[in-house]
Amino acid sequence: MSTDGPRPDGEPPPEAPEVNGRSMGAVRKLSAAPSPARSARREGSPYPKASVLARVVGRLADVIVSLTLSSFAGVAGILAGLLYLLVADALGNGQSLGKRIAGVKVVHVPTRAPAALRESMIRNSPFALCYAFYAVPIVGWILLVVAGVPLLLFEAYMIYGDPLGVRIGDVFADSQVVDAKVVAGTPAVSTPLSGRGTA
């Protein structure tokens, strides 16, 4: 029988027991509240997630540049296209040509500096690997379908679904794509993660 209503003898209903100074009702509400999504970057980041659309535009532009380079001078052109994909984000202020067009850039989160050559090569290695598959007839094309396409799809899922837009390449490079208006070394609006507050 419920004890929430008035008692027959006119006495007020007994108060709900408390847990750590909170009523059971408050505890139930807190436990029922959904926890924030956790980023693949467990340390968190002081920077907000960049626009997914801007990142897609920037990546497509870089792919066009890479394929254009690969169309010249045979093997040398293919190597030039591959090299561009690897080092593009270190060309200037953490911006490839595509990212400059799209208004985003890559930062090394621990130092809050624009991505350098190391970060660019690490974070872009999945795309460079798929490019290498594409450049090798038959065997490479099979590998592109079997391994490359699933890898790219997972990277795309991470960009869309991760609270910071961090993908696997960014996890290993300690990097993040941010709005180009963010000044190097100066965090923008902090992005809280589950159980952490701001980083």
Secondary structure in CASP SS format (residue, H / E / C, confidence):
PFRMAT SS
TARGET T0000
AUTHOR 0000-0000-0000
METHOD secondary structure of the structure
MODEL  1
M C 1.00
S C 1.00
T C 1.00
D C 1.00
G C 1.00
P C 1.00
R C 1.00
P C 1.00
D C 1.00
G C 1.00
E C 1.00
P C 1.00
P C 1.00
P C 1.00
E C 1.00
A C 1.00
P C 1.00
E E 1.00
V E 1.00
N C 1.00
G C 1.00
R E 1.00
S E 1.00
M H 1.00
G H 1.00
A H 1.00
V H 1.00
R H 1.00
K H 1.00
L H 1.00
S H 1.00
A H 1.00
A C 1.00
P C 1.00
S C 1.00
P C 1.00
A C 1.00
R C 1.00
S C 1.00
A C 1.00
R C 1.00
R C 1.00
E C 1.00
G C 1.00
S E 1.00
P C 1.00
Y C 1.00
P C 1.00
K C 1.00
A C 1.00
S C 1.00
V H 1.00
L H 1.00
A H 1.00
R H 1.00
V H 1.00
V H 1.00
G H 1.00
R H 1.00
L H 1.00
A H 1.00
D H 1.00
V H 1.00
I H 1.00
V H 1.00
S H 1.00
L H 1.00
T H 1.00
L H 1.00
S H 1.00
S C 1.00
F C 1.00
A C 1.00
G H 1.00
V H 1.00
A H 1.00
G H 1.00
I H 1.00
L H 1.00
A H 1.00
G H 1.00
L H 1.00
L H 1.00
Y H 1.00
L H 1.00
L H 1.00
V H 1.00
A H 1.00
D H 1.00
A H 1.00
L C 1.00
G C 1.00
N C 1.00
G C 1.00
Q C 1.00
S C 1.00
L H 1.00
G H 1.00
K H 1.00
R H 1.00
I H 1.00
A H 1.00
G C 1.00
V E 1.00
K E 1.00
V E 1.00
V E 1.00
H E 1.00
V C 1.00
P C 1.00
T C 1.00
R C 1.00
A E 1.00
P E 1.00
A C 1.00
A C 1.00
L H 1.00
R H 1.00
E H 1.00
S H 1.00
M H 1.00
I H 1.00
R H 1.00
N C 1.00
S H 1.00
P H 1.00
F H 1.00
A H 1.00
L H 1.00
C H 1.00
Y H 1.00
A H 1.00
F H 1.00
Y H 1.00
A H 1.00
V C 1.00
P C 1.00
I C 1.00
V H 1.00
G H 1.00
W H 1.00
I H 1.00
L H 1.00
L H 1.00
V H 1.00
V H 1.00
A H 1.00
G H 1.00
V H 1.00
P H 1.00
L H 1.00
L H 1.00
L H 1.00
F H 1.00
E H 1.00
A H 1.00
Y H 1.00
M H 1.00
I H 1.00
Y H 1.00
G H 1.00
D C 1.00
P C 1.00
L C 1.00
G C 1.00
V C 1.00
R C 1.00
I H 1.00
G H 1.00
D H 1.00
V H 1.00
F H 1.00
A H 1.00
D C 1.00
S E 1.00
Q E 1.00
V E 1.00
V E 1.00
D E 1.00
A C 1.00
K C 1.00
V C 1.00
V C 1.00
A C 1.00
G C 1.00
T C 1.00
P C 1.00
A C 1.00
V C 1.00
S C 1.00
T E 1.00
P C 1.00
L E 1.00
S C 1.00
G C 1.00
R C 1.00
G E 1.00
T C 1.00
A C 1.00
END
